[in-house]
Amino acid sequence: MMKHTARLSTRIALEINLTETYKVAGLGAAPLASALPKHIETGLFIGGEFVKSRSGKTFTTEDPATGMPICEVQEAHEEDVNDAVQAANDAFYGEWGATGGYHRSRLMNKLADLMERNAGELAALESLDNGKAVGDSAAADIPLAIAYFRYFAGWADKALTGLTTEVSGPGTGYTGRNHFNSYTRMEPVGPVGQIIPWNFPLLMLAWKLAPVLATGCTTVVKTAEQTPLSALKLAELIQEAGFPKGTVNILSGFGDKTQDGKLGPGVAMCRHKGLNKIAFTGSTSVGQAIMVEAAKSNLKQVTLELGGKSPNIVFADADLDLAIQGAHLGLFFNQGQCCCAGSRLFVEAKVYDQFVEKAINDAKSRVLGGAFTEGVHHGPQVSAEQLEKVNSMIAQGKKSGAELVCGGTQHSGDGYFVEPTIFSHVPTDSQIWNEEIFGPVMCIRKFDSIDQVVAEANDTEYGLAAAVWSTNTNKIHHMVSKLQAGTVWVNCYNTFDAAAPFGGFKMSGIGREGGPYALNNYLQVKQVTQALSKVF
């Protein structure tokens, strides 16, 4: 096997001058950029080392606030996937596979300690690459990612616990219960592939990586081409923590096709018979394609966390100020780039006009700007492609008969900014009501009865999340039982915890991430039955 180029050649100085680029882009100062590291890794992390890609090709990652390049990152091709899969298999059938739960837990907690020590750099890289306000990364993304590693570290010495079962039925040839020793073993599924989205790059990586490590699996991770940097910093910390080489392999690159038109690493992972499972977060259409590729290769197990068009339902008896805060958090957080965004907002007719007026005032108060400018609430979309998609959906909304009451235009400047946008009286047959926008576009519709809102809320192919705002307990429990969604928030929105499972109904996915349910994604059950000899 040809050796990759040495690690040192992939570490570069981070030379971007945000003070200057923000000034040129009309974004003001960038005083919060001081947490950015002086040097960053840009290589592929394979077999415990940072290496150049086999092809020698790179791609550009850019700052979505300015559209300016950040740096060049090594681009993975199919040959690099092969090397990473081999490294993952070597680790699983070697040192990592022989590592007990107690020691897996210690390594995971050591990684969490290192993440805490480097939290400022992780948050800064996340915001530089993704565009979200660095305060959001520091307050939400990074602490939650750390919490996932700590939570699943607690499961590492418990996850492989099986059950003792009584075997005494007609199929045994005996009527007594002492003729067999029967038990189950929970075993790791083996080397897996994990494909990470760009909206919460480090947090979504933690959601997938933490249960992999707890169960004793190994992994090949492909990050989104828009946001590779925070995962590469995490790879440095994985290396420093002392995980066996090949336990975690991280590839930067594209999904279906490379820049030169060859097979992309995402598809190559799905087709590779050296991986026993694929876990993916992203769009429903890509999730469907992954299922096909996984089935055609070696019938890989698949976990999918996919799109949503989540109903956010406000009753007249709700605390309206709290509900408006929740609606804005549920839709505008991360510039609307959330799979569980409350993008279909139902408001009871009695308070509809009052609610819409308050929602407009709050949306207009949101401060747009770069990730490292103080006081910013609202950053850019992640890329020019995403900006174009959101603008196209807004144009469709204007044609649909919905009333545009706030925003609806691209913010001036070189970055990928869209103003917080609100449509009211949105028709149920409109594109903006039925399709995932993944942008800061709030769609509001009034309702008159519980039966109406339940029917309209469930009238979607998705079923990821929902929310109910009310002070009536009976009404709340009725709604919770009727809504077809994997998560239902009551008088809150976007409340996440490592112990709480998250995943969708219908076309919003397969499986759960978070809580003990996430362990099942990476375990397989082995039944053992031993006949006992008569000893007396």
Salt bridges, closest charged atoms under 4 A:
GLU41 OE2 - ARG7 NH2 3.54
GLU49 OE2 - LYS245 NZ 3.52
ASP80 OD1 - HIS4 NE2 3.13
ASP83 OD2 - HIS4 ND1 3.54
ASP83 OD2 - ARG54 NH2 2.74
ASP113 OD1 - ARG150 NH2 2.54
GLU116 OE1 - ARG150 NH2 3.27
GLU121 OE1 - LYS233 NZ 2.99
ASP141 OD2 - LYS132 NZ 2.57
ASP157 OD1 - LYS158 NZ 2.88
GLU187 OE2 - ARG185 NE 2.72
GLU187 OE2 - LYS526 NZ 3.10
GLU225 OE1 - LYS222 NZ 4.00
GLU236 OE1 - ARG11 NH1 2.97
GLU240 OE2 - ARG117 NH2 2.89
ASP260 OD1 - HIS77 NE2 3.48
GLU293 OE1 - ARG271 NE 2.89
ASP317 OD2 - LYS475 NZ 2.60
ASP321 OD1 - LYS358 NZ 3.33
GLU456 OE1 - ARG445 NE 2.97
GLU513 OE2 - LYS208 NZ 2.95
